Amino acid sequence: MTPAELSQAVQVAVRAAVEAGELSVDVPEQVTVERPKNRDHGDYATNVALQLAKAAGRPPRAVAELLAGRLQALAGVAKVDIAGPGFLNITLDAATQGELARSIVEAGPAYGRNAALAGLRINLEFVSANPTGPIHIGGVRWAAVGDSLARILKASGADVATEYYLNDAGVQISKFAGSLKAAANNQPVPADGYVGEYIVEIAKAITGAVPGILELPEAEQLQAFRSHGLKLMVAEIQRSMDEFGTHFDTWFSEQSLHDSGAVTEAIARLREQGHVFDEDGAIWLRTTDFGDDKDRVLVKADGETTYFAADAAYYLSKRDRGSEVSVYMLGADHHGYVNRLKAIAACAGDDMDRNIEVRIGQFVKMLRDGEEVRMSKRAGNIITIDDVVDWIGVDAARYTLARSSTDSTITLDINLLTSQSNENPVHYIQYAHTRMCGVARKAAELGVDKGTAADFRPELLATPWESDMLGVLGQFPGIVAKAGELREPHRVARYLEEELAPTYHRLYDNCMFLPKGDEEMTDLHRARLWLVEAAQTVVANGLTLLGVSAPERM
């Protein structure tokens, strides 16, 4: 029995009490069932009696006593105790608890999926670095976190569209084109231009692919470097994202908003909502009505539209394409964007607390031999995604970047993350998985297996270590659901690292999975093999949600 199934059983007990006239309350839509830290308090605990007491007009313990009898009568419940002000502590019988192992093995990759966000349409935009250079280390963090979050949201039932917003219009692209043109002509880098070996590489690629480009008039030459350079840089970014295991459903062009007239249309739509005004020859959006620190210019007095106007058009495009919730994942230097983006949603008539979410990721540092690494050989002044992958690998990068809350600055220690030690978090989790796979290999060598589902005797999984393992495995769907609801992939990593792996190692150290010497294969051995495979399934599923491999050997 999973916590979710037990939660439903408690709901049924409450509903039965209401229908019998024993309680006069609304049956709660959700009942919290948790694994108590102190195992003397049973397998699971719920505070439902405290939740219902006020509406019922009774003391919490009185409500608990009423529900305890009904819960005690449920199949699979061995004991129900009332603790403190009215907590219900529930102990399952060994067979009911052990049955979870079979459920997990039979569910396979589907175990952990849930319906917490069923049907919710989410547009998830992340990375979205300017296509003027390789993805830098800040973007690498969002590549790991954003892709993991997309997987978790989908596992929780959401309809997710992942998106990369290409800032392919404006001043930065012009500077990029000028830098390429200067490199091709062996001229000094323009003021505020881009430097690094990649600029020279792209310039050479363009001159090789476009014969005669250097003989074109300056304006045409600049335009050619702009269009070809942008195409090559976007292809480079797409390559690095693919190699990092990060997928985007849509690569959305900012320039397309201007070319299609979407920016002009967005301003008209916002004016219809009553939040656009004209002043000093410019067109403004009154974002201060919704918490922004100042009103924002949409069109300058000279008729030029602003980046903010494109931001407004882009938000409306997401909504027009069916997004109920637009999630923006921005870098640490974008704190000022939070209120202005939320104000756009409000000015468009949406709920700024529901239809839009803006999340800020903090900085990432890299250490080697105790010293901070700051420079890339290829990009010159930044650390790129390719540098990170070369130094520590995709698995170590993705796991380490996703295992911490994005609210915190993190440090990637190259020496640690390339070591084969339990101090290396990704090695620790992957080693646990290989240890589980090793049990199955050893069983095959001995010519034994776990048998069929009909051979499985769940009641034999009765030791404290087996009970603890089953309890941890049962938490996984709830962990995934909470990670999706709170947009926090690190909850999955921490569960694997702090709950599942250490619990398995204790199980491994205290329980014999296979017969030794001349011992016969017993039903207990078979039951334990089911449990080990269940644990292996959950580790693999958790790592898959984080975009990290689950190796069978290391």
C-alpha positions as CSV (number, residue, x, y, z in Angstrom):
1,M,0.0,0.0,0.0
2,T,1.4,3.4,-1.0
3,P,1.0,6.6,1.0
4,A,-1.4,7.8,-1.8
5,E,-3.5,4.6,-1.4
6,L,-3.6,5.0,2.4
7,S,-4.5,8.7,2.0
8,Q,-7.5,7.6,-0.1
9,A,-8.4,5.0,2.5
10,V,-8.5,7.6,5.2
11,Q,-10.7,9.8,3.0
12,V,-13.1,6.8,2.6
13,A,-13.2,6.4,6.4
14,V,-14.0,10.1,6.8
15,R,-16.7,9.9,4.1
16,A,-18.2,6.8,5.8
17,A,-18.3,8.6,9.2
18,V,-20.1,11.5,7.5
19,E,-22.6,9.3,5.7
20,A,-23.3,7.5,9.0
21,G,-24.0,10.8,10.7
22,E,-21.1,10.5,13.1
23,L,-19.4,13.6,11.7
24,S,-20.8,16.7,10.2
25,V,-17.9,18.0,8.0
26,D,-16.9,18.4,4.4
27,V,-14.8,15.4,3.3
28,P,-11.3,16.9,2.6
29,E,-10.1,16.8,-1.0
30,Q,-6.7,15.7,0.3
31,V,-5.5,13.9,3.4
32,T,-1.9,14.2,4.4
33,V,-0.2,10.8,5.2
34,E,3.4,10.9,6.1
35,R,6.1,8.5,7.2
36,P,7.0,9.4,10.8
37,K,10.6,9.9,11.7
38,N,10.2,7.8,14.8
39,R,9.2,4.3,13.7
40,D,7.7,3.6,17.1
41,H,4.9,5.8,15.9
42,G,3.9,3.3,13.2
43,D,4.4,3.1,9.5
44,Y,2.3,6.2,8.7
45,A,0.7,9.2,10.5
46,T,-2.1,11.5,9.6
47,N,-3.3,14.8,11.1
48,V,-6.8,14.5,9.6
49,A,-8.5,14.5,13.0
50,L,-6.9,17.9,13.8
51,Q,-7.8,19.1,10.4
52,L,-11.5,18.3,10.9
53,A,-12.0,19.0,14.6
54,K,-13.0,22.7,14.3
55,A,-15.6,22.0,11.6
56,A,-16.9,19.0,13.5
57,G,-17.2,21.0,16.8
58,R,-15.3,18.3,18.7
59,P,-11.9,17.9,20.3
60,P,-9.3,16.5,17.9
61,R,-8.8,13.3,20.0
62,A,-12.6,12.7,19.9
63,V,-12.5,12.8,16.1
64,A,-9.4,10.6,16.1
65,E,-11.1,8.0,18.2
66,L,-14.1,7.9,15.9
67,L,-11.9,7.5,12.8
68,A,-9.5,5.0,14.5
69,G,-12.1,2.3,14.7
70,R,-13.0,2.6,11.0
71,L,-9.3,2.6,10.0
72,Q,-8.6,-0.4,12.2
73,A,-11.2,-2.3,10.2
74,L,-9.4,-1.7,6.9
75,A,-7.8,-4.7,5.3
76,G,-4.0,-4.6,5.7
77,V,-4.1,-2.3,8.8
78,A,-2.6,-4.0,11.8
79,K,-2.9,-1.3,14.3
80,V,-4.1,2.3,14.8
81,D,-2.9,4.4,17.7
82,I,-3.8,8.0,18.8
83,A,-1.0,10.2,19.8
84,G,-0.6,13.7,21.2
85,P,-3.5,16.1,20.5
86,G,-5.1,13.7,17.9
87,F,-2.6,12.3,15.5
88,L,-3.5,8.9,14.0
89,N,-0.5,6.5,13.8
90,I,-1.2,3.6,11.4
91,T,0.8,0.4,11.3
92,L,0.3,-1.9,8.3
93,D,0.6,-5.6,8.4
94,A,3.8,-7.0,6.8
95,A,1.9,-8.5,3.8
96,T,0.2,-5.2,2.9
97,Q,3.4,-3.2,3.3
98,G,5.5,-5.8,1.4
99,E,3.0,-5.8,-1.5
100,L,4.5,-2.5,-2.6
101,A,7.6,-4.2,-3.9
102,R,5.6,-6.1,-6.4
103,S,3.6,-3.0,-7.4
104,I,6.8,-1.1,-8.1
105,V,8.4,-3.9,-10.1
106,E,5.3,-4.4,-12.2
107,A,4.9,-0.6,-12.8
108,G,8.5,-0.3,-13.9
109,P,9.3,3.1,-15.5
110,A,5.8,4.3,-14.7
111,Y,6.3,4.1,-10.9
112,G,6.4,7.7,-9.5
113,R,4.1,9.1,-12.1
114,N,1.1,10.9,-10.6
115,A,-1.8,13.2,-11.4
116,A,-1.0,16.1,-9.2
117,L,-0.9,18.5,-12.2
118,A,-3.1,16.5,-14.5
119,G,-4.1,18.5,-17.6
120,L,-2.3,21.8,-16.6
121,R,-0.8,23.4,-19.7
122,I,2.6,24.8,-18.9
123,N,5.0,26.8,-21.1
124,L,8.5,26.3,-19.6
125,E,11.1,28.7,-20.9
126,F,14.7,28.3,-19.8
127,V,18.3,29.0,-20.8
128,S,17.4,31.5,-23.5
129,A,20.9,32.9,-23.6
130,N,21.7,35.4,-26.4
131,P,22.8,33.6,-29.5
132,T,26.1,35.6,-29.5
133,G,28.3,33.0,-28.0
134,P,28.5,29.6,-26.4
135,I,26.2,28.7,-23.4
136,H,28.0,29.9,-20.3
137,I,27.9,28.2,-16.9
138,G,24.8,30.1,-15.7
139,G,23.0,28.8,-18.7
140,V,24.3,25.3,-18.0
141,R,22.5,25.4,-14.6
142,W,19.2,26.2,-16.2
143,A,19.8,23.6,-18.9
144,A,20.0,20.9,-16.1
145,V,17.3,22.3,-13.8
146,G,14.9,23.3,-16.6
147,D,15.1,20.0,-18.4
148,S,14.7,18.0,-15.2
149,L,11.7,20.2,-14.2
150,A,10.1,19.5,-17.5
151,R,10.4,15.8,-17.0
152,I,9.0,16.0,-13.4
153,L,6.1,18.2,-14.5
154,K,5.2,15.7,-17.2
155,A,5.5,12.8,-14.7
156,S,3.0,14.7,-12.6
157,G,0.5,14.9,-15.5
158,A,1.1,18.4,-16.8
159,D,1.1,19.1,-20.5
160,V,4.5,20.8,-20.9
161,A,5.9,22.8,-23.8
162,T,9.6,23.6,-23.4
163,E,11.0,26.7,-25.1
164,Y,14.2,28.5,-25.8
165,Y,13.7,32.2,-26.6
166,L,16.3,33.4,-29.1
167,N,17.1,37.0,-28.6
168,D,18.0,37.4,-32.3
169,A,17.0,41.0,-32.7
170,G,18.5,44.2,-31.3
171,V,21.8,45.7,-30.4
172,Q,23.6,42.6,-29.2
173,I,23.1,40.8,-32.5
174,S,24.5,43.9,-34.3
175,K,27.6,43.8,-32.1
176,F,28.0,40.1,-32.7
177,A,27.8,40.7,-36.5
178,G,30.3,43.5,-36.2
179,S,32.7,41.3,-34.2
180,L,32.5,38.6,-36.9
181,K,33.1,41.1,-39.7
182,A,36.1,42.6,-37.9
183,A,37.6,39.1,-37.3
184,A,37.2,38.1,-40.9
185,N,38.9,41.3,-42.0
186,N,41.7,41.2,-39.4
187,Q,40.4,44.4,-37.9
188,P,40.3,45.4,-34.2
189,V,37.3,44.2,-32.2
190,P,34.6,46.9,-32.1
191,A,33.8,48.6,-28.8
192,D,31.7,46.3,-26.6
193,G,32.2,43.6,-29.2
194,Y,32.7,39.9,-28.7
195,V,36.1,38.1,-28.3
196,G,37.3,34.6,-28.1
197,E,38.4,31.8,-30.4
198,Y,34.8,31.0,-31.3
199,I,34.4,34.4,-33.0
200,V,37.4,33.6,-35.3
201,E,36.1,30.1,-35.9
202,I,32.7,31.4,-37.0
203,A,34.1,34.2,-39.1
204,K,36.3,31.6,-41.0
205,A,33.4,29.3,-41.5
206,I,31.3,32.1,-43.0
207,T,34.1,33.3,-45.3
208,G,34.5,29.8,-46.5
209,A,30.8,29.2,-47.1
210,V,30.1,32.5,-48.7
211,P,32.7,33.3,-51.4
212,G,33.2,36.9,-52.1
213,I,31.7,38.1,-48.8
214,L,34.6,40.3,-48.0
215,E,34.2,42.1,-51.3
216,L,30.6,43.1,-50.6
217,P,29.8,46.7,-49.6
218,E,30.1,47.2,-45.9
219,A,26.4,47.3,-45.1
220,E,25.7,44.1,-47.1
221,Q,28.8,42.4,-45.7
222,L,27.6,43.2,-42.1
223,Q,24.1,41.9,-42.9
224,A,25.7,38.7,-44.3
225,F,27.8,38.1,-41.2
226,R,24.7,38.8,-39.1
227,S,22.5,36.2,-40.8
228,H,25.1,33.5,-41.4
229,G,26.7,34.1,-37.9
230,L,23.3,33.8,-36.2
231,K,22.5,30.6,-38.0
232,L,25.8,29.0,-37.1
233,M,25.7,30.2,-33.5
234,V,22.1,28.9,-33.0
235,A,23.2,25.5,-34.5
236,E,26.2,25.5,-32.0
237,I,23.8,26.1,-29.1
238,Q,21.4,23.4,-30.3
239,R,24.3,21.0,-30.6
240,S,25.5,21.7,-27.0
241,M,22.0,21.3,-25.7
242,D,21.5,18.0,-27.5
243,E,24.8,16.7,-26.1
244,F,23.8,17.8,-22.6
245,G,20.5,15.8,-23.0
246,T,18.4,19.0,-22.9
247,H,15.4,19.1,-25.2
248,F,13.3,22.1,-26.4
249,D,10.0,21.7,-28.2
250,T,10.3,25.2,-29.6
251,W,13.1,27.6,-30.5
252,F,11.2,30.8,-30.6
253,S,12.7,33.8,-32.5
254,E,12.3,37.3,-31.1
255,Q,12.7,38.7,-34.6
256,S,9.6,36.8,-35.7
257,L,7.6,38.9,-33.2
258,H,8.7,42.0,-35.1
259,D,8.4,40.6,-38.6
260,S,4.9,39.2,-38.0
261,G,3.5,42.4,-36.5
262,A,3.0,40.6,-33.1
263,V,4.6,43.5,-31.2
264,T,2.3,46.1,-32.7
265,E,-0.7,43.9,-32.1
266,A,0.4,43.3,-28.5
267,I,0.5,47.0,-27.8
268,A,-3.0,47.4,-29.3
269,R,-4.3,44.6,-27.1
270,L,-2.8,46.0,-24.0
271,R,-4.3,49.4,-24.9
272,E,-7.7,47.8,-25.1
273,Q,-7.2,46.5,-21.6
274,G,-6.8,50.1,-20.4
275,H,-3.1,50.0,-19.3
276,V,-1.4,51.8,-22.2
277,F,-0.9,55.5,-22.2
278,D,1.0,58.2,-24.3
279,E,3.4,60.6,-22.8
280,D,6.3,62.8,-24.1
281,G,5.8,61.3,-27.5
282,A,6.3,57.7,-26.3
283,I,3.9,54.9,-25.6
284,W,4.0,53.4,-22.1
285,L,2.5,50.5,-20.2
286,R,1.3,51.4,-16.7
287,T,3.0,48.5,-14.9
288,T,3.1,50.4,-11.6
289,D,-0.5,49.5,-11.1
290,F,0.7,45.9,-10.5
291,G,3.7,46.3,-8.3
292,D,6.5,47.4,-10.8
293,D,8.8,50.1,-9.6
294,K,8.2,52.3,-12.6
295,D,6.1,52.4,-15.8
296,R,7.7,50.9,-18.8
297,V,8.2,52.3,-22.3
298,L,6.8,50.2,-25.2
299,V,7.6,52.6,-28.0
300,K,10.2,55.3,-27.8
301,A,9.6,58.9,-29.0
302,D,11.6,58.1,-32.2
303,G,9.2,55.3,-33.0
304,E,11.6,52.4,-32.0
305,T,10.0,49.6,-30.1
306,T,11.7,48.5,-26.9
307,Y,12.8,45.1,-25.6
308,F,10.0,45.4,-23.2
309,A,7.5,45.6,-26.0
310,A,8.8,42.3,-27.4
311,D,8.6,40.8,-23.9
312,A,4.9,41.8,-23.8
313,A,4.3,40.3,-27.2
314,Y,6.1,37.1,-26.3
315,Y,4.0,36.6,-23.2
316,L,0.8,37.1,-25.2
317,S,2.1,34.6,-27.8
318,K,2.6,32.0,-25.1
319,R,-1.0,32.5,-23.9
320,D,-2.3,32.5,-27.4
321,R,-0.6,29.1,-28.0
322,G,-2.5,27.6,-25.1
323,S,-0.3,28.1,-22.0
324,E,-2.2,28.3,-18.7
325,V,1.0,28.9,-16.8
326,S,4.1,30.5,-18.3
327,V,7.2,29.7,-16.3
328,Y,10.3,31.9,-17.0
329,M,13.6,30.6,-15.6
330,L,16.1,33.5,-15.6
331,G,19.6,34.2,-14.6
332,A,20.9,35.7,-11.4
333,D,21.2,39.2,-13.0
334,H,17.5,39.3,-13.9
335,H,15.9,40.1,-10.5
336,G,14.5,43.3,-12.0
337,Y,12.5,41.3,-14.5
338,V,10.3,39.6,-11.9
339,N,7.8,42.5,-11.3
340,R,7.8,43.8,-14.8
341,L,7.0,40.4,-16.3
342,K,4.3,39.7,-13.8
343,A,2.9,43.2,-14.5
344,I,2.6,42.3,-18.2
345,A,0.4,39.4,-17.3
346,A,-1.8,41.5,-15.1
347,C,-2.0,44.2,-17.7
348,A,-3.2,41.5,-20.2
349,G,-6.0,40.6,-17.8
350,D,-4.4,37.5,-16.4
351,D,-3.8,36.4,-12.8
352,M,-0.2,37.4,-12.0
353,D,-0.1,35.0,-9.2
354,R,-1.2,32.0,-11.3
355,N,-0.7,32.5,-15.0
356,I,3.0,33.5,-14.8
357,E,5.9,32.4,-12.7
358,V,9.4,34.0,-12.8
359,R,12.2,32.0,-11.2
360,I,15.7,33.3,-10.7
361,G,18.7,31.0,-10.6
362,Q,21.8,32.0,-8.5
363,F,25.4,31.9,-9.6
364,V,27.6,28.8,-10.2
365,K,31.4,28.7,-9.4
366,M,33.9,26.0,-10.5
367,L,36.9,24.9,-8.5
368,R,39.9,22.9,-9.5
369,D,42.6,22.1,-6.9
370,G,40.9,24.5,-4.5
371,E,41.1,27.5,-6.9
372,E,38.2,29.1,-8.8
373,V,38.2,28.5,-12.5
374,R,37.1,31.6,-14.4
375,M,38.3,31.4,-18.0
376,S,37.5,29.3,-21.1
377,K,40.2,28.6,-23.7
378,R,37.6,28.9,-26.5
379,A,35.3,31.7,-25.2
380,G,38.0,33.7,-23.5
381,N,36.1,35.3,-20.6
382,I,33.5,32.7,-19.6
383,I,33.2,29.0,-18.8
384,T,31.1,27.3,-21.4
385,I,28.9,24.3,-21.4
386,D,31.5,22.4,-23.4
387,D,34.1,23.2,-20.7
388,V,31.9,21.8,-18.0
389,V,31.1,18.6,-19.9
390,D,34.8,18.2,-20.7
391,W,35.8,18.6,-17.1
392,I,33.2,16.6,-15.2
393,G,30.9,14.9,-17.7
394,V,27.2,15.2,-18.5
395,D,26.0,13.0,-15.6
396,A,28.0,14.8,-12.9
397,A,27.1,18.2,-14.3
398,R,23.4,17.6,-14.5
399,Y,23.0,15.8,-11.2
400,T,25.1,18.4,-9.3
401,L,23.4,21.4,-10.8
402,A,19.9,19.9,-10.2
403,R,20.5,18.7,-6.6
404,S,20.5,22.2,-5.0
405,S,17.8,24.8,-4.8
406,T,18.2,27.4,-7.4
407,D,17.9,30.0,-4.7
408,S,21.5,29.2,-3.6
409,T,24.8,29.7,-5.2
410,I,26.6,26.4,-5.8
411,T,30.2,25.4,-6.4
412,L,31.2,22.6,-8.8
413,D,34.5,21.1,-7.5
414,I,36.1,19.4,-10.5
415,N,38.4,17.2,-8.3
416,L,35.4,16.0,-6.2
417,L,33.1,15.4,-9.1
418,T,35.6,13.3,-11.0
419,S,36.4,11.1,-8.0
420,Q,35.2,7.6,-7.3
421,S,34.1,8.3,-3.8
422,N,30.9,8.5,-1.7
423,E,31.7,12.2,-1.3
424,N,30.9,12.6,-4.9
425,P,27.1,12.8,-4.9
426,V,26.5,11.5,-8.4
427,H,28.9,8.6,-7.9
428,Y,27.1,7.8,-4.6
429,I,23.7,7.4,-6.2
430,Q,25.0,5.7,-9.3
431,Y,27.0,3.3,-7.2
432,A,23.9,2.4,-5.2
433,H,22.2,1.5,-8.5
434,T,25.1,-0.6,-9.7
435,R,25.1,-2.4,-6.3
436,M,21.4,-3.3,-6.8
437,C,22.1,-4.5,-10.4
438,G,25.0,-6.6,-8.9
439,V,22.6,-8.5,-6.8
440,A,20.6,-9.5,-9.9
441,R,23.8,-10.5,-11.7
442,K,25.0,-12.7,-8.8
443,A,21.6,-14.4,-8.7
444,A,21.9,-15.2,-12.4
445,E,25.3,-16.6,-11.7
446,L,23.9,-18.9,-9.0
447,G,21.1,-19.9,-11.4
448,V,18.3,-18.5,-9.1
449,D,15.8,-15.7,-9.5
450,K,12.9,-13.9,-7.8
451,G,10.3,-16.2,-9.4
452,T,7.0,-15.1,-10.7
453,A,4.5,-12.8,-9.0
454,A,2.7,-15.9,-7.7
455,D,5.9,-16.9,-5.9
456,F,6.2,-13.6,-4.1
457,R,5.4,-13.7,-0.4
458,P,5.3,-10.1,0.8
459,E,4.6,-11.0,4.4
460,L,8.2,-12.2,4.7
461,L,9.6,-8.7,4.3
462,A,9.2,-8.0,8.0
463,T,12.6,-6.9,9.4
464,P,13.1,-3.2,10.4
465,W,15.5,-2.8,7.4
466,E,13.0,-4.1,4.9
467,S,10.2,-2.1,6.5
468,D,12.3,1.0,6.2
469,M,13.1,0.3,2.6
470,L,9.5,-0.2,1.7
471,G,8.5,3.0,3.5
472,V,11.1,5.0,1.6
473,L,10.1,3.5,-1.7
474,G,6.5,4.4,-1.0
475,Q,7.4,8.1,-0.7
476,F,8.6,8.4,-4.3
477,P,5.4,9.4,-6.1
478,G,4.7,12.0,-3.4
479,I,8.3,13.4,-3.8
480,V,7.8,13.7,-7.5
481,A,4.4,15.4,-7.1
482,K,5.8,17.9,-4.6
483,A,8.8,18.6,-6.8
484,G,6.5,19.4,-9.7
485,E,4.1,21.5,-7.6
486,L,6.9,23.6,-6.1
487,R,9.0,23.6,-9.3
488,E,12.0,22.1,-7.3
489,P,13.8,19.2,-9.0
490,H,16.3,19.1,-6.2
491,R,13.7,17.4,-4.1
492,V,14.1,14.3,-6.3
493,A,17.9,14.3,-6.0
494,R,17.8,14.8,-2.2
495,Y,15.4,12.0,-1.8
496,L,17.7,9.6,-3.8
497,E,20.8,10.9,-1.9
498,E,19.5,11.3,1.6
499,E,16.7,8.7,1.9
500,L,16.8,5.9,-0.7
501,A,20.6,5.2,-1.1
502,P,21.5,5.1,2.6
503,T,18.4,3.1,3.4
504,Y,19.4,0.6,0.8
505,H,23.0,0.3,2.0
506,R,21.7,-0.5,5.5
507,L,19.4,-3.1,4.0
508,Y,22.3,-4.6,2.1
509,D,24.5,-4.8,5.2
510,N,21.8,-6.5,7.3
511,C,19.9,-8.8,5.1
512,M,21.0,-11.8,3.0
513,F,19.5,-11.5,-0.5
514,L,20.9,-14.8,-1.8
515,P,21.8,-18.3,-0.4
516,K,25.4,-18.9,0.6
517,G,27.3,-22.1,0.1
518,D,25.0,-25.1,0.1
519,E,22.0,-23.2,1.3
520,E,18.7,-23.6,-0.5
521,M,16.9,-20.7,-2.3
522,T,14.0,-19.8,0.0
523,D,10.9,-17.7,-0.3
524,L,12.6,-15.1,1.9
525,H,15.4,-14.8,-0.6
526,R,12.9,-14.4,-3.5
527,A,10.9,-11.8,-1.6
528,R,14.1,-9.8,-1.0
529,L,15.0,-10.0,-4.6
530,W,11.7,-8.4,-5.4
531,L,12.5,-5.7,-2.9
532,V,16.0,-5.1,-4.4
533,E,14.5,-4.8,-7.9
534,A,11.9,-2.4,-6.6
535,A,14.7,-0.2,-5.1
536,Q,16.6,-0.4,-8.4
537,T,13.5,0.7,-10.3
538,V,13.0,3.7,-8.1
539,V,16.6,4.8,-8.4
540,A,16.6,4.5,-12.1
541,N,13.3,6.4,-12.4
542,G,14.6,9.2,-10.2
543,L,17.8,9.5,-12.2
544,T,15.8,9.5,-15.4
545,L,13.8,12.4,-14.1
546,L,17.0,14.3,-13.6
547,G,18.4,13.3,-17.0
548,V,21.2,11.2,-15.5
549,S,22.1,7.7,-16.5
550,A,21.6,4.7,-14.2
551,P,24.6,2.5,-15.0
552,E,24.5,-1.2,-14.3
553,R,28.3,-1.4,-13.8
554,M,30.9,1.2,-12.7
